[in-house]
Amino acid sequence: MFRRDKSLPIDADLVNALYRGVLRREPGAAEIDILMRALSDAGSVEHTLKDMLSSHEFGVMVLPDLINSYVSRVPENPVFFLHVPKTAGTAFRLALTDTLGIPAFQLYVHSTWPGFGRDATMKFWPLWAGHAGVASFPQTHRGITVFREARSRILSSFRQQQREFATNDPNGPRNERFANFDPQPAGNISVLGGFSTWIHGFRDTVGWFIDTPHADGAYLWNGRPSREFRESLSPAELRLSLTRSLSRFDAAAWVHDSDAMSRAIGRVTRVESVVPLGRENQYRPLSDVEVIRLTSADLEHLNRIADSEKILFDIAVDQGLIPPLDPDFADAEFERTAERLGFVLP
């Protein structure tokens, strides 16, 4: 913590030094007077520095130049990583940050950033990443994303939410919580209702790529206004919306193809030596949560969601972002994921 030396004189020279050092300009007469009064309070130097560093002026006038001065591999345009959940996005984001040598401006908790979205003042930052759809994709950025076989992603999402529930529960995971809990209404994605209820609230990947007028933040694409906007689109309008959105992406990859993921990072960053992808969010098996036997109705619902995502993947294939996913490979990937995560297929 920075504390004011009581022997340090509070005068115009100190104020001038702060303005020159932080904001890189000379202060006006009124600013000198205001800051000298603030610095007269014990310990206020730290707060004054925080105020300067968090100011709009610092973010717009100073920080971009600092980034360009200290980061050697800044891409020609900032990169926007649309992180669809359960697509190895954490490992992918870390590979992006290591490749560029700078942390991501993270869009996972949008409420912490005023002006979140296309009008945010952090547009200059070289890398944006998070659970934010194309409605938060600035026109100045180059897009990248990762896709995953739909049914596998759904099973993985359910198990992750179970783990999160178990972690947040001080008594740990208990099978009876899943066996005896009253089912939740359709649309509530609480894992407490069991998989057959939870899946009714699951939304497909398509929503992330619809540029709705309502979604200006993480997860808001899944809110009622955005769902209603999507439902109002005709099939032709939906295809046009997805085509426009995907055309803004410079690169994409399937999660099962790590080499393609690395090539995608190189393509969007224009960096030849891409940092290899690691393994993140690897969880121990939930030994005390029962094996889930999927019903025929569960399987039908999984297949319906997979069918709804086909339009997105087909357009991505047409635009050269990803190769087509072989149906036999997709089925095998789904079966491997089910076995690994403790699901028994009907």
C-alpha positions as a Python dict, from the first residue, in 0.01 Angstrom:
ca = {
    (1, 'M'): (0, 0, 0),
    (2, 'F'): (125, 349, -87),
    (3, 'R'): (124, 580, 213),
    (4, 'R'): (211, 946, 220),
    (5, 'D'): (538, 1033, 387),
    (6, 'K'): (440, 1293, 647),
    (7, 'S'): (762, 1477, 567),
    (8, 'L'): (657, 1508, 200),
    (9, 'P'): (538, 1865, 139),
    (10, 'I'): (189, 1900, -5),
    (11, 'D'): (253, 2160, -272),
    (12, 'A'): (213, 2228, -642),
    (13, 'D'): (530, 2032, -722),
    (14, 'L'): (380, 1710, -582),
    (15, 'V'): (55, 1767, -768),
    (16, 'N'): (242, 1839, -1090),
    (17, 'A'): (446, 1519, -1045),
    (18, 'L'): (129, 1310, -1003),
    (19, 'Y'): (-38, 1454, -1312),
    (20, 'R'): (276, 1418, -1522),
    (21, 'G'): (343, 1065, -1400),
    (22, 'V'): (-10, 926, -1427),
    (23, 'L'): (-205, 1136, -1674),
    (24, 'R'): (98, 1262, -1868),
    (25, 'R'): (-7, 1626, -1870),
    (26, 'E'): (14, 1944, -1669),
    (27, 'P'): (-272, 2012, -1425),
    (28, 'G'): (-482, 2326, -1439),
    (29, 'A'): (-492, 2576, -1155),
    (30, 'A'): (-826, 2443, -1025),
    (31, 'E'): (-698, 2085, -1039),
    (32, 'I'): (-391, 2179, -837),
    (33, 'D'): (-608, 2340, -570),
    (34, 'I'): (-849, 2044, -551),
    (35, 'L'): (-575, 1783, -536),
    (36, 'M'): (-373, 1970, -272),
    (37, 'R'): (-683, 1973, -50),
    (38, 'A'): (-737, 1601, -105),
    (39, 'L'): (-373, 1519, -29),
    (40, 'S'): (-388, 1705, 299),
    (41, 'D'): (-584, 1411, 442),
    (42, 'A'): (-367, 1133, 582),
    (43, 'G'): (-341, 834, 352),
    (44, 'S'): (-528, 996, 67),
    (45, 'V'): (-244, 961, -187),
    (46, 'E'): (-337, 597, -245),
    (47, 'H'): (-700, 687, -312),
    (48, 'T'): (-597, 973, -535),
    (49, 'L'): (-380, 742, -746),
    (50, 'K'): (-664, 489, -771),
    (51, 'D'): (-901, 763, -885),
    (52, 'M'): (-655, 874, -1151),
    (53, 'L'): (-589, 521, -1277),
    (54, 'S'): (-960, 438, -1295),
    (55, 'S'): (-1056, 765, -1459),
    (56, 'H'): (-1204, 788, -1808),
    (57, 'E'): (-917, 1017, -1907),
    (58, 'F'): (-653, 759, -1815),
    (59, 'G'): (-842, 480, -1996),
    (60, 'V'): (-884, 680, -2317),
    (61, 'M'): (-578, 906, -2334),
    (62, 'V'): (-300, 712, -2158),
    (63, 'L'): (-366, 339, -2134),
    (64, 'P'): (-376, 262, -2510),
    (65, 'D'): (-28, 410, -2557),
    (66, 'L'): (101, 216, -2257),
    (67, 'I'): (-30, -107, -2405),
    (68, 'N'): (135, -38, -2740),
    (69, 'S'): (461, 50, -2563),
    (70, 'Y'): (487, -263, -2352),
    (71, 'V'): (320, -533, -2561),
    (72, 'S'): (532, -650, -2851),
    (73, 'R'): (273, -866, -3029),
    (74, 'V'): (-37, -651, -3056),
    (75, 'P'): (-266, -774, -3336),
    (76, 'E'): (-358, -540, -3620),
    (77, 'N'): (-712, -529, -3482),
    (78, 'P'): (-831, -626, -3134),
    (79, 'V'): (-950, -987, -3102),
    (80, 'F'): (-1296, -1084, -2977),
    (81, 'F'): (-1316, -1442, -2848),
    (82, 'L'): (-1677, -1554, -2820),
    (83, 'H'): (-1654, -1822, -2553),
    (84, 'V'): (-1944, -2062, -2582),
    (85, 'P'): (-1954, -2251, -2250),
    (86, 'K'): (-1807, -2604, -2240),
    (87, 'T'): (-1595, -2572, -2553),
    (88, 'A'): (-1251, -2578, -2384),
    (89, 'G'): (-1280, -2200, -2381),
    (90, 'T'): (-1070, -2145, -2069),
    (91, 'A'): (-772, -2328, -2220),
    (92, 'F'): (-831, -2148, -2550),
    (93, 'R'): (-847, -1806, -2383),
    (94, 'L'): (-525, -1873, -2190),
    (95, 'A'): (-351, -1979, -2511),
    (96, 'L'): (-465, -1654, -2671),
    (97, 'T'): (-338, -1447, -2377),
    (98, 'D'): (-5, -1631, -2368),
    (99, 'T'): (37, -1593, -2743),
    (100, 'L'): (-30, -1219, -2729),
    (101, 'G'): (147, -1171, -2397),
    (102, 'I'): (-140, -976, -2243),
    (103, 'P'): (-440, -1068, -2025),
    (104, 'A'): (-786, -1064, -2177),
    (105, 'F'): (-1041, -794, -2113),
    (106, 'Q'): (-1289, -1040, -1968),
    (107, 'L'): (-1659, -1021, -2044),
    (108, 'Y'): (-1768, -1297, -1808),
    (109, 'V'): (-1911, -1063, -1544),
    (110, 'H'): (-2049, -783, -1756),
    (111, 'S'): (-2204, -589, -1470),
    (112, 'T'): (-1860, -493, -1337),
    (113, 'W'): (-1782, -294, -1650),
    (114, 'P'): (-1973, 31, -1710),
    (115, 'G'): (-2066, 77, -2072),
    (116, 'F'): (-2025, -293, -2140),
    (117, 'G'): (-2062, -396, -2502),
    (118, 'R'): (-2002, -223, -2830),
    (119, 'D'): (-1979, 121, -2669),
    (120, 'A'): (-1729, 23, -2400),
    (121, 'T'): (-1425, 249, -2364),
    (122, 'M'): (-1191, -54, -2361),
    (123, 'K'): (-1224, -117, -2736),
    (124, 'F'): (-852, -58, -2787),
    (125, 'W'): (-760, -352, -2562),
    (126, 'P'): (-594, -619, -2780),
    (127, 'L'): (-800, -913, -2655),
    (128, 'W'): (-1161, -944, -2543),
    (129, 'A'): (-1293, -1279, -2423),
    (130, 'G'): (-1601, -1407, -2248),
    (131, 'H'): (-1951, -1549, -2247),
    (132, 'A'): (-2084, -1264, -2458),
    (133, 'G'): (-2267, -1299, -2787),
    (134, 'V'): (-2221, -1110, -3111),
    (135, 'A'): (-2441, -830, -2976),
    (136, 'S'): (-2133, -729, -2774),
    (137, 'F'): (-1891, -776, -3066),
    (138, 'P'): (-1741, -435, -3162),
    (139, 'Q'): (-1707, -372, -3535),
    (140, 'T'): (-1339, -290, -3484),
    (141, 'H'): (-1255, -641, -3363),
    (142, 'R'): (-1165, -967, -3535),
    (143, 'G'): (-1369, -1263, -3415),
    (144, 'I'): (-1272, -1614, -3313),
    (145, 'T'): (-1473, -1894, -3153),
    (146, 'V'): (-1479, -2267, -3083),
    (147, 'F'): (-1760, -2512, -3160),
    (148, 'R'): (-1846, -2847, -3003),
    (149, 'E'): (-2073, -3137, -3088),
    (150, 'A'): (-2404, -3028, -2938),
    (151, 'R'): (-2504, -3332, -2733),
    (152, 'S'): (-2160, -3364, -2576),
    (153, 'R'): (-2166, -2998, -2476),
    (154, 'I'): (-2505, -3043, -2311),
    (155, 'L'): (-2394, -3340, -2101),
    (156, 'S'): (-2079, -3154, -1998),
    (157, 'S'): (-2283, -2846, -1904),
    (158, 'F'): (-2508, -3048, -1676),
    (159, 'R'): (-2215, -3213, -1496),
    (160, 'Q'): (-2043, -2878, -1451),
    (161, 'Q'): (-2351, -2731, -1290),
    (162, 'Q'): (-2372, -3033, -1063),
    (163, 'R'): (-2012, -2974, -957),
    (164, 'E'): (-2084, -2608, -894),
    (165, 'F'): (-2383, -2700, -680),
    (166, 'A'): (-2176, -2954, -486),
    (167, 'T'): (-1897, -2702, -435),
    (168, 'N'): (-2133, -2433, -308),
    (169, 'D'): (-2318, -2674, -82),
    (170, 'P'): (-2141, -2687, 258),
    (171, 'N'): (-2273, -3039, 310),
    (172, 'G'): (-2129, -3162, -19),
    (173, 'P'): (-2313, -3347, -296),
    (174, 'R'): (-2596, -3570, -183),
    (175, 'N'): (-2777, -3813, -409),
    (176, 'E'): (-3106, -3759, -229),
    (177, 'R'): (-3101, -3395, -329),
    (178, 'F'): (-3142, -3509, -687),
    (179, 'A'): (-3374, -3801, -613),
    (180, 'N'): (-3621, -3625, -384),
    (181, 'F'): (-3624, -3267, -505),
    (182, 'D'): (-3951, -3160, -666),
    (183, 'P'): (-3900, -3106, -1041),
    (184, 'Q'): (-3863, -2746, -1143),
    (185, 'P'): (-4089, -2586, -1404),
    (186, 'A'): (-3973, -2608, -1762),
    (187, 'G'): (-3728, -2328, -1837),
    (188, 'N'): (-3557, -2342, -1497),
    (189, 'I'): (-3216, -2494, -1558),
    (190, 'S'): (-3150, -2587, -1196),
    (191, 'V'): (-2975, -2925, -1177),
    (192, 'L'): (-3182, -3000, -867),
    (193, 'G'): (-3471, -3110, -1084),
    (194, 'G'): (-3264, -3380, -1252),
    (195, 'F'): (-3141, -3402, -1608),
    (196, 'S'): (-3480, -3471, -1769),
    (197, 'T'): (-3615, -3143, -1626),
    (198, 'W'): (-3295, -2942, -1658),
    (199, 'I'): (-3260, -3003, -2031),
    (200, 'H'): (-3591, -2825, -2099),
    (201, 'G'): (-3424, -2499, -1996),
    (202, 'F'): (-3110, -2555, -2201),
    (203, 'R'): (-3053, -2317, -2492),
    (204, 'D'): (-2858, -2407, -2801),
    (205, 'T'): (-2544, -2241, -2936),
    (206, 'V'): (-2734, -2052, -3205),
    (207, 'G'): (-2844, -1776, -2968),
    (208, 'W'): (-2487, -1661, -2913),
    (209, 'F'): (-2462, -1573, -3283),
    (210, 'I'): (-2787, -1380, -3330),
    (211, 'D'): (-2720, -1007, -3321),
    (212, 'T'): (-3028, -906, -3125),
    (213, 'P'): (-3113, -546, -3036),
    (214, 'H'): (-3170, -656, -2675),
    (215, 'A'): (-2852, -837, -2576),
    (216, 'D'): (-2574, -607, -2462),
    (217, 'G'): (-2410, -826, -2201),
    (218, 'A'): (-2303, -1172, -2101),
    (219, 'Y'): (-2586, -1423, -2089),
    (220, 'L'): (-2850, -1164, -2180),
    (221, 'W'): (-2885, -1331, -2520),
    (222, 'N'): (-3068, -1602, -2325),
    (223, 'G'): (-3315, -1362, -2165),
    (224, 'R'): (-3679, -1340, -2263),
    (225, 'P'): (-3647, -1037, -2498),
    (226, 'S'): (-3370, -1209, -2694),
    (227, 'R'): (-3559, -1538, -2711),
    (228, 'E'): (-3867, -1356, -2832),
    (229, 'F'): (-3662, -1175, -3096),
    (230, 'R'): (-3523, -1505, -3220),
    (231, 'E'): (-3866, -1664, -3227),
    (232, 'S'): (-3992, -1372, -3437),
    (233, 'L'): (-3742, -1449, -3713),
    (234, 'S'): (-3850, -1651, -4014),
    (235, 'P'): (-3616, -1932, -4124),
    (236, 'A'): (-3479, -1707, -4399),
    (237, 'E'): (-3426, -1418, -4155),
    (238, 'L'): (-3252, -1649, -3907),
    (239, 'R'): (-3016, -1777, -4177),
    (240, 'L'): (-2940, -1420, -4288),
    (241, 'S'): (-2871, -1311, -3929),
    (242, 'L'): (-2634, -1601, -3867),
    (243, 'T'): (-2463, -1553, -4201),
    (244, 'R'): (-2394, -1188, -4123),
    (245, 'S'): (-2269, -1267, -3774),
    (246, 'L'): (-2038, -1550, -3876),
    (247, 'S'): (-1895, -1343, -4161),
    (248, 'R'): (-1736, -1124, -3895),
    (249, 'F'): (-1527, -1413, -3761),
    (250, 'D'): (-1177, -1458, -3898),
    (251, 'A'): (-1127, -1801, -3747),
    (252, 'A'): (-1298, -2087, -3566),
    (253, 'A'): (-1235, -2453, -3485),
    (254, 'W'): (-1393, -2768, -3351),
    (255, 'V'): (-1295, -2838, -2992),
    (256, 'H'): (-1187, -3194, -3074),
    (257, 'D'): (-922, -3067, -3319),
    (258, 'S'): (-644, -2907, -3111),
    (259, 'D'): (-426, -2844, -3418),
    (260, 'A'): (-709, -2650, -3582),
    (261, 'M'): (-757, -2452, -3260),
    (262, 'S'): (-391, -2349, -3267),
    (263, 'R'): (-412, -2256, -3635),
    (264, 'A'): (-719, -2045, -3560),
    (265, 'I'): (-529, -1855, -3291),
    (266, 'G'): (-243, -1794, -3532),
    (267, 'R'): (-482, -1673, -3801),
    (268, 'V'): (-664, -1420, -3584),
    (269, 'T'): (-355, -1291, -3400),
    (270, 'R'): (-117, -1303, -3700),
    (271, 'V'): (139, -1467, -3470),
    (272, 'E'): (337, -1760, -3608),
    (273, 'S'): (449, -1914, -3278),
    (274, 'V'): (122, -1995, -3099),
    (275, 'V'): (144, -2109, -2738),
    (276, 'P'): (17, -2471, -2714),
    (277, 'L'): (-322, -2528, -2555),
    (278, 'G'): (-321, -2664, -2202),
    (279, 'R'): (-580, -2862, -2013),
    (280, 'E'): (-801, -2652, -1791),
    (281, 'N'): (-1104, -2720, -1570),
    (282, 'Q'): (-1026, -3088, -1542),
    (283, 'Y'): (-1254, -3222, -1269),
    (284, 'R'): (-1232, -3536, -1063),
    (285, 'P'): (-1523, -3775, -1118),
    (286, 'L'): (-1831, -3711, -907),
    (287, 'S'): (-1811, -4048, -737),
    (288, 'D'): (-2098, -3982, -498),
    (289, 'V'): (-2339, -3854, -763),
    (290, 'E'): (-2526, -4135, -928),
    (291, 'V'): (-2490, -4251, -1284),
    (292, 'I'): (-2763, -4097, -1497),
    (293, 'R'): (-2961, -4328, -1722),
    (294, 'L'): (-3094, -4122, -2007),
    (295, 'T'): (-3444, -4198, -2125),
    (296, 'S'): (-3561, -4217, -2485),
    (297, 'A'): (-3727, -3879, -2430),
    (298, 'D'): (-3394, -3736, -2311),
    (299, 'L'): (-3222, -3866, -2621),
    (300, 'E'): (-3491, -3720, -2845),
    (301, 'H'): (-3451, -3382, -2675),
    (302, 'L'): (-3073, -3397, -2716),
    (303, 'N'): (-3114, -3475, -3085),
    (304, 'R'): (-3360, -3188, -3130),
    (305, 'I'): (-3109, -2942, -2986),
    (306, 'A'): (-2837, -3088, -3208),
    (307, 'D'): (-3064, -3047, -3511),
    (308, 'S'): (-3132, -2683, -3417),
    (309, 'E'): (-2757, -2612, -3415),
    (310, 'K'): (-2703, -2765, -3758),
    (311, 'I'): (-2790, -2440, -3937),
    (312, 'L'): (-2513, -2258, -3747),
    (313, 'F'): (-2251, -2521, -3824),
    (314, 'D'): (-2357, -2545, -4190),
    (315, 'I'): (-2311, -2171, -4237),
    (316, 'A'): (-1973, -2183, -4061),
    (317, 'V'): (-1872, -2463, -4299),
    (318, 'D'): (-1994, -2266, -4602),
    (319, 'Q'): (-1783, -1969, -4491),
    (320, 'G'): (-1473, -2185, -4452),
    (321, 'L'): (-1445, -2142, -4075),
    (322, 'I'): (-1466, -2514, -3992),
    (323, 'P'): (-1479, -2845, -4181),
    (324, 'P'): (-1804, -3042, -4181),
    (325, 'L'): (-1859, -3270, -3882),
    (326, 'D'): (-1893, -3629, -3995),
    (327, 'P'): (-2219, -3775, -3850),
    (328, 'D'): (-2051, -4101, -3749),
    (329, 'F'): (-1773, -3910, -3574),
    (330, 'A'): (-2031, -3690, -3399),
    (331, 'D'): (-2217, -3996, -3269),
    (332, 'A'): (-1892, -4156, -3151),
    (333, 'E'): (-1789, -3831, -2978),
    (334, 'F'): (-2126, -3815, -2803),
    (335, 'E'): (-2100, -4176, -2687),
    (336, 'R'): (-1745, -4122, -2555),
    (337, 'T'): (-1854, -3811, -2366),
    (338, 'A'): (-2156, -3989, -2219),
    (339, 'E'): (-1942, -4276, -2093),
    (340, 'R'): (-1675, -4045, -1951),
    (341, 'L'): (-1931, -3830, -1765),
    (342, 'G'): (-2139, -4116, -1625),
    (343, 'F'): (-2439, -4116, -1856),
    (344, 'V'): (-2592, -4441, -1977),
    (345, 'L'): (-2760, -4419, -2316),
    (346, 'P'): (-3096, -4595, -2374),
}
